[in-house]
């Protein structure tokens, strides 16, 4: 059986999409993947990415968020 572990669940404040991030390991082996599940009403978008892609994507997201006016810091302060 494939192994799925939920890492985070949250909702987007504008649009109310439900996002779930999971670590997904196929029973047959191979590298762990980061599964991203986005629910918009009754529609789901699901895709798996490798660790290198996750690191690149995460850096771009963090850099963009930090550059926004009033951006919150990792400690939760604006």
Backbone bond lengths (Angstrom), bond angles and torsions (degrees), N, CA, C in turn:
res aa  C-N    CA-C-N  psi(-1)  N-CA   C-N-CA  omega(-1)  CA-C   N-CA-C  phi
1 X - - - 1.450 - - 1.530 108.65 -
2 X 1.320 116.77 136.79 1.455 121.48 176.24 1.522 109.12 -63.10
3 X 1.343 116.37 149.97 1.454 121.59 -178.78 1.530 109.16 -107.02
4 X 1.337 116.99 121.21 1.461 122.51 -179.60 1.526 108.32 -121.68
5 X 1.335 116.52 127.23 1.465 121.86 179.30 1.525 108.73 -126.10
6 X 1.330 117.21 121.03 1.460 121.02 178.22 1.516 109.68 -71.75
7 X 1.345 116.30 128.04 1.457 122.40 178.51 1.521 112.08 -99.23
8 X 1.318 117.31 -36.37 1.468 121.69 -179.28 1.517 109.84 -161.98
9 X 1.330 115.10 149.84 1.469 122.96 172.98 1.519 106.79 -137.68
10 X 1.322 116.33 135.03 1.458 120.01 176.59 1.515 109.85 -160.01
11 X 1.333 115.38 167.74 1.465 121.94 178.03 1.510 109.14 -114.85
12 X 1.318 115.19 144.92 1.455 121.77 176.49 1.535 107.07 -79.68
13 X 1.350 118.61 126.39 1.461 119.79 -176.59 1.527 113.84 -60.82
14 X 1.307 117.96 -38.17 1.461 121.29 178.91 1.525 106.82 -106.14
15 X 1.305 117.41 112.88 1.461 121.81 -177.35 1.513 112.76 109.65
16 X 1.339 117.19 -25.00 1.457 123.99 175.19 1.534 114.32 59.93
17 X 1.337 118.26 24.72 1.457 119.79 175.32 1.535 108.88 -67.87
18 X 1.321 115.80 143.25 1.462 121.55 175.56 1.523 107.76 -95.84
19 X 1.322 116.39 126.37 1.462 121.35 -179.57 1.514 108.85 -116.68
20 X 1.323 116.20 132.65 1.452 122.05 175.61 1.520 107.84 -128.95
21 X 1.329 115.84 130.22 1.462 121.81 176.03 1.523 107.64 -109.43
22 X 1.336 116.23 130.48 1.457 121.18 -176.54 1.522 109.98 -132.37
23 X 1.335 116.21 146.94 1.460 120.32 166.87 1.521 105.73 -88.54
24 X 1.327 116.32 129.50 1.457 121.86 -175.21 1.517 108.69 -124.75
25 X 1.326 116.47 120.90 1.463 121.31 178.97 1.525 107.79 -121.53
26 X 1.320 115.95 119.70 1.460 120.53 179.45 1.517 110.04 -70.56
27 X 1.319 116.09 140.42 1.464 121.78 179.20 1.527 111.10 -57.90
28 X 1.315 116.65 -35.88 1.458 121.30 -177.32 1.531 112.37 -70.78
29 X 1.321 117.39 -10.20 1.458 120.70 178.41 1.518 112.21 109.28
30 X 1.313 114.22 -170.52 1.451 120.01 -177.18 1.510 110.83 100.99
31 X 1.315 115.22 179.31 1.460 119.58 -177.68 1.519 111.59 -74.98
32 X 1.337 116.71 150.21 1.464 119.14 173.38 1.532 109.32 -63.71
33 X 1.301 116.39 147.23 1.465 122.29 179.06 1.520 108.46 -119.29
34 X 1.329 115.90 154.71 1.454 121.12 173.22 1.520 106.84 -98.40
35 X 1.316 116.01 114.58 1.460 121.12 179.23 1.525 108.20 -94.32
36 X 1.318 115.52 129.31 1.456 122.07 177.02 1.520 107.55 -112.69
37 X 1.331 115.22 123.37 1.468 121.13 179.23 1.522 107.18 -117.94
38 X 1.316 116.22 121.71 1.461 121.39 178.23 1.523 107.64 -118.45
39 X 1.326 115.56 123.36 1.459 120.10 179.19 1.516 109.19 -110.18
40 X 1.325 114.84 125.97 1.462 122.64 176.30 1.516 106.68 -124.27
41 X 1.331 116.67 98.32 1.462 120.40 -175.17 1.519 109.40 65.09
42 X 1.322 117.63 -119.99 1.463 120.87 179.20 1.531 112.43 -97.87
43 X 1.335 117.18 1.43 1.463 121.52 -178.09 1.530 110.55 -98.38
44 X 1.330 116.37 136.36 1.462 122.64 177.24 1.513 110.08 -115.58
45 X 1.313 115.78 141.32 1.458 122.34 167.68 1.521 105.57 -118.42
46 X 1.320 116.91 124.47 1.461 121.60 -177.24 1.522 108.36 -131.76
47 X 1.322 116.02 128.55 1.459 118.64 174.23 1.513 109.96 -147.31
48 X 1.330 116.05 153.72 1.458 123.65 -179.13 1.520 108.97 -113.08
49 X 1.341 116.10 137.00 1.459 119.78 177.26 1.523 110.07 -129.16
50 X 1.320 114.95 153.07 1.457 122.62 -178.82 1.531 109.91 -80.92
51 X 1.347 118.12 166.25 1.461 121.10 -178.06 1.533 114.29 -58.85
52 X 1.323 119.17 -39.11 1.468 121.03 179.90 1.526 111.15 -64.48
53 X 1.324 116.59 -45.37 1.458 120.61 178.04 1.520 110.58 -63.73
54 X 1.342 117.81 -40.47 1.466 121.51 178.80 1.529 110.42 -61.24
55 X 1.330 117.55 -41.47 1.468 120.87 179.59 1.528 110.99 -64.67
56 X 1.332 116.99 -43.78 1.467 120.61 179.48 1.528 110.44 -64.34
57 X 1.310 116.63 -46.21 1.460 122.21 -178.89 1.531 109.79 -62.56
58 X 1.340 115.85 -46.58 1.456 120.53 -179.64 1.516 112.64 -59.85
59 X 1.319 116.99 -39.94 1.464 120.42 179.45 1.523 110.84 -64.95
60 X 1.322 116.91 -44.57 1.470 120.16 178.85 1.530 109.99 -61.55
61 X 1.326 117.72 -45.23 1.463 120.87 178.68 1.526 111.11 -59.99
62 X 1.324 117.05 -47.15 1.466 120.99 -179.41 1.515 111.96 -63.87
63 X 1.332 116.90 -44.59 1.466 120.83 179.54 1.528 110.79 -61.82
64 X 1.325 116.42 -44.10 1.464 120.26 -179.58 1.527 110.35 -63.52
65 X 1.337 117.25 -47.30 1.463 120.96 -178.42 1.526 111.01 -61.69
66 X 1.321 117.54 -41.13 1.462 121.32 -179.13 1.522 112.22 -66.04
67 X 1.326 117.23 -27.57 1.465 121.23 -177.71 1.532 113.19 -83.90
68 X 1.327 117.65 -6.12 1.459 120.38 -177.26 1.523 111.03 -81.11
69 X 1.333 117.69 144.11 1.466 120.56 177.65 1.532 110.22 -57.38
70 X 1.320 116.52 132.78 1.456 121.09 179.07 1.520 113.47 72.82
71 X 1.321 116.63 20.40 1.472 120.56 -177.27 1.516 110.06 -62.27
72 X 1.319 115.37 139.55 1.451 121.02 176.27 1.523 109.55 -77.91
73 X 1.300 117.15 142.23 1.458 121.93 175.61 1.522 108.61 -86.12
74 X 1.334 118.00 165.31 1.471 119.56 179.58 1.522 113.78 -55.59
75 X 1.342 118.22 -26.21 1.455 120.96 177.85 1.510 113.51 -79.01
76 X 1.341 117.52 -3.48 1.450 121.69 177.40 1.513 114.61 94.84
77 X 1.331 117.57 3.13 1.455 120.70 -179.78 1.523 110.13 -96.30
78 X 1.320 116.86 144.92 1.467 120.91 178.55 1.503 110.25 -90.72
